Amino acid sequence: MAIKRTGKSGEKNVGDTARPDLLTPQITAAEAPNPEGNEEGLRPKTLQDYIGQSSLKAVLGIAIAAAKNRQEAMDHLLLYGPPGLGKTTLALILAQEMGVSCKITAAPALERPRDITGLLIGLQPGDILFIDEIHRLNRLTEELLYPAMEDYRLDITMGKGNSAKIRSLPLPRFTLIGATTKVGALTSPLRDRFGLIQRLQFYDLDELQQIILRTAQLLKTAITPNGARAIASRSRGTPRIANRLLKRVRDYAQVKQQTEIGAELAAEALDVYQVDQQGLDWTDRLVLQTLIDQFQGGPAGLEALAAATGEDSRTIEEVYEPYLLQIGYLSRTPRGRIATRAAYEHLGLVAPQRMEQLPLFETDLG
């Protein structure tokens, strides 16, 4: 399988508010997958080696087998879900399983129609074109994809004004795989042209433990199952974060001249990096602590919370809030953000009496 990456330097980074710490699920420039880097070697090569996402693997296994049986390209596939769960890895696996090439790009790199035109013309029969952050495609590029996906043709406008002519170029049958963290941001015409739309789920503790053990073996790092589980418990259900934490714990163990990573050493190392047992770092705790101390637990508006913490409001909304909402430490109501009873307990605080009759994760004071 050949892997080709296109696009401008730095465009692989996901999002405009990348979080500069261990717990950002967005991929950083230093970790951008490339044939020479470590990240590429950590990716599983086949569906059998891919850990987790069992229901998705079953669906993709059927799609691969059916396409091979008909000797056709797979249907277009849209993968959505939080960052760091393996959307790019799955695209590479599908190319490997189908025995075709995979071209990788990101929507922000496709600024002009000629950018996508060059990619489409260069495709061979059965090839996979992977577009990350596909919800960020500009309108002109998106409209060029409509006939390419549906009729396997490329419509090019030649000339201007009254003398303009449309020339249609035939394209080989290919598979477009789109990845997005915001499936609702896709336009309906684009979303409806995907034959398969699949969501990636967060990974459970056992799956993350297996991923960490596998990564440690590839990195030639000695680790016990309990050590892997200690790291997994703080990884926010995300393999990318799990692998990143493993590398930092490996650094800590090397500096401390420890030959094996156990549960105690892993916990000690992650405490140094200020990642607690729920996977929260100091900034997550700052948001909760500020909400509790300065706003009596809420409700508080996003802008007010941003001003009080010194963080950008978009960063709070897109980077910090999703995980706090997921684990039930924060609630969003029409009146603003509210810290839940679980958040008080996690910070070692006593919840106010108004929360005593509320369920642990239900704080809608509507």
Secondary structure as GFF3:
##gff-version 3
##sequence-region A 1 366
A	DSSP	beta_strand	3	5	.	.	.	ID=ss1
A	DSSP	three_ten_helix	29	31	.	.	.	ID=ss2
A	DSSP	alpha_helix	38	42	.	.	.	ID=ss3
A	DSSP	alpha_helix	54	70	.	.	.	ID=ss4
A	DSSP	beta_strand	77	80	.	.	.	ID=ss5
A	DSSP	alpha_helix	87	98	.	.	.	ID=ss6
A	DSSP	beta_strand	102	106	.	.	.	ID=ss7
A	DSSP	three_ten_helix	107	109	.	.	.	ID=ss8
A	DSSP	alpha_helix	113	121	.	.	.	ID=ss9
A	DSSP	beta_strand	128	132	.	.	.	ID=ss10
A	DSSP	three_ten_helix	134	136	.	.	.	ID=ss11
A	DSSP	alpha_helix	139	150	.	.	.	ID=ss12
A	DSSP	beta_strand	153	158	.	.	.	ID=ss13
A	DSSP	three_ten_helix	161	163	.	.	.	ID=ss14
A	DSSP	beta_strand	165	170	.	.	.	ID=ss15
A	DSSP	beta_strand	175	180	.	.	.	ID=ss16
A	DSSP	three_ten_helix	183	185	.	.	.	ID=ss17
A	DSSP	alpha_helix	188	191	.	.	.	ID=ss18
A	DSSP	beta_strand	196	199	.	.	.	ID=ss19
A	DSSP	alpha_helix	205	218	.	.	.	ID=ss20
A	DSSP	alpha_helix	225	232	.	.	.	ID=ss21
A	DSSP	alpha_helix	239	255	.	.	.	ID=ss22
A	DSSP	alpha_helix	263	272	.	.	.	ID=ss23
A	DSSP	alpha_helix	282	295	.	.	.	ID=ss24
A	DSSP	alpha_helix	302	309	.	.	.	ID=ss25
A	DSSP	alpha_helix	313	315	.	.	.	ID=ss26
A	DSSP	pi_helix	316	320	.	.	.	ID=ss27
A	DSSP	alpha_helix	321	326	.	.	.	ID=ss28
A	DSSP	beta_strand	330	333	.	.	.	ID=ss29
A	DSSP	beta_strand	336	339	.	.	.	ID=ss30
A	DSSP	alpha_helix	341	346	.	.	.	ID=ss31
A	DSSP	three_ten_helix	353	355	.	.	.	ID=ss32
###
